[in-house]
């Protein structure tokens, strides 16, 4: 009987151990399969999200540089447009170009170079005639981003950005051509240098399959076929695919790949992450969990059920926690004490993964905030004159339209003051352009200090012309403001030997209107102020003329 019981206990123990072993293997395999599947989805989503943020950051980087080129072009003095020496000096004054571009050239519409930031010796020796990027810029009358190419001038791998400058007839007069060195550290590499795990990396290629950015700089400008990168995943990306997929790379290794197209140019950002690297923690945990379950169930015997139940409680808790995370879209770590075994390693690895995701999202949030701040700063700079600190012409014209519409609705008056520095060209010729810039800055400060109202808008309208927008002001009030401004400038006592008075003066034109819809328009009040300004010039300068004076002069004529 004892022997029978022993055999029965043995068979029962073996049956329990076998059942526990099989159950442990099955449950562990299923749980880890779910974890692996969910991790693959999460990794793919994270990887694609990183590409989207990278694409947005690169698009913003190109837009930042586009705005810089536009501001650089808007600041070119008229006298320097076709004067190579003055244009060269103007370029060399902008030392900040080094932070954004390898080089900036100024070329005429026919391709002749008149200034070169990096090497003035290239002027009149190098022509861009017939280049695709120049032809496209002149034809479209807007800036383009070139295909990646080998520069004939610098022998470097570059991508070029262009910005056209139009003449008074709306035709392309000059073109700013800025180059970004692809093999040196630049804003492209700041994002693509980010490593994904041990083996993962980002790279950029065009829709023609040309490599633009890659951790291996020797692959830049090579076609993906030559670089060994042509595969099924890349072919799908070239056909328009965006997102993440499992694929096999050119070496036959399974990998997680993601792709995102940029909006500012025909480039595709790709990410390559070997599956063996991405899922290494799960594979290691799977081996340890199965081994531990098998050994412990054999040694435990009678305690097998208790042990298996205790063994898989953490896995069940982890699985339930993952499901809650998927439902709540949260990144909460798995609570509870970390055990000192393989399941504890899994617990710790999972919590570490959640912490890494939190850190990544925090960094991305910080980067997003920084980008938003940069965009706000650039938006402000786009409406501000860099020299005087006043509003620029674009902001003035926008404000004039808004205040004109408001005055038309409310029946109030609106006044415009146009100010021009007398004999300013002679001042520049006599004292130099740097002194002229200093004078414009002093004039801007002086006008701001004449007790103008917060709602009044002061703007540098162009060259030495300054415009003042006075919402709600009538002609009499505007004349009082104009006289204060004239006296304020006169009080500066700036020496000007080429002037009839011996010091710097200004001429002022004033107009005002209570606009009516379908009758008046903002261009009329601006034009009348400008014509009154020229009337003041004709009257000997250093004086004020109004729209009434203009009407009297027309009647006398």
Secondary structure, 3 states (H helix, E strand, C coil): CHHHHHHHHHHHHHHHHHHHHHHHHHHHHHHHHHHHHHHHHHHHHHHHHHHHHHHHHHHHHHHHHHHHHHHHHHCCCHHHCCCHHHHHHHHHHCHHHHHCCCEEEEEECCCEEEEECCCHHHCCCCECCCCHHHHHHHHHCCCCECCCEECCCCCCEEEEEEEEEECCCCCEEEEEEEEEECCCCCCCHHHHCCCECCCEEEEEEECCCEEEECCCHHHCCCECCCCCCCCHHHHHHHCCCCEEEEEECCCCCEEEEEEEECCCCCEEEEEEEEHHHHCHHHHHHHHHHHHHHHHHHHHHHHHHHHHHHHHHHHHHHHHHHHHHHHHHCCCCCCCCCCCCCHHHHHHHHHHHHHHHHHHHHHHHHHHHHHHHHHHHHHHHHHCECCCCCCECHHHHHHHHHHHHHHHHHHCCCEEEEEEEECCHHHHHHHHCHHHHHHHHHHHHHHHHCCCCCCCCEEEEEECCEEEEEEECCCHHHHHHHHHHHHHHHHHHCCECCCCCCCECCEEEEEEEECCCCCCCCHHHHHHHHHHHHHHHHHCCCCCEEEHHHHHHHHHHC
